[in-house]
Amino acid sequence: MSVLPPRIVVCSNCQARPGAGAVPTLAAHEGELTVTWHATVCPHHLADRILAGKES
């Protein structure tokens, strides 16, 4: 079993980076793992949580 090297993605909306107040969204697709960072108030973060079933 091999470990996927993560690809870091900066959110096009909030431009968050790893650090204070930023939260990651993980996605794996076709042999690639991506980590997208968002501010907690970013609408993309909320959309990711809804798609994951964490929000109604």
C-alpha positions in Angstrom: 0.0 0.0 0.0 1.4 3.4 -1.0 0.7 6.7 0.7 -0.7 9.4 -1.5 1.3 12.7 -1.3 -1.2 15.5 -0.6 -1.6 18.3 -3.0 -2.2 21.6 -1.1 -5.0 23.8 -2.6 -5.6 27.4 -1.6 -9.3 28.3 -1.7 -10.1 30.7 -4.5 -12.6 32.6 -2.3 -11.0 33.1 1.1 -7.3 32.5 0.2 -6.8 30.7 3.6 -3.6 28.9 4.3 -2.6 26.5 7.1 -2.6 28.4 10.4 -4.8 30.2 12.9 -8.4 29.8 12.2 -8.0 27.9 8.9 -9.7 24.5 8.5 -8.8 21.8 5.9 -11.1 19.9 3.6 -9.7 16.6 2.4 -10.6 14.9 -0.9 -9.3 11.8 -2.6 -10.0 11.1 -6.3 -8.3 8.9 -8.9 -5.1 8.4 -6.9 -4.7 12.0 -5.7 -5.2 13.4 -2.2 -6.0 17.2 -2.0 -6.1 19.4 1.1 -8.0 22.6 0.6 -7.7 25.3 3.3 -10.6 27.5 4.2 -11.5 30.2 6.7 -14.3 29.0 9.0 -16.7 31.6 7.6 -15.9 30.7 3.9 -19.0 29.7 1.9 -16.9 27.0 0.2 -16.2 25.4 3.7 -19.9 25.4 4.5 -20.6 23.8 1.1 -18.0 21.1 1.8 -19.6 20.4 5.2 -23.1 20.2 3.6 -21.8 17.7 0.9 -20.2 15.6 3.7 -23.5 15.5 5.7 -22.1 17.5 8.6 -24.7 20.4 8.1 -28.3 20.4 7.1 
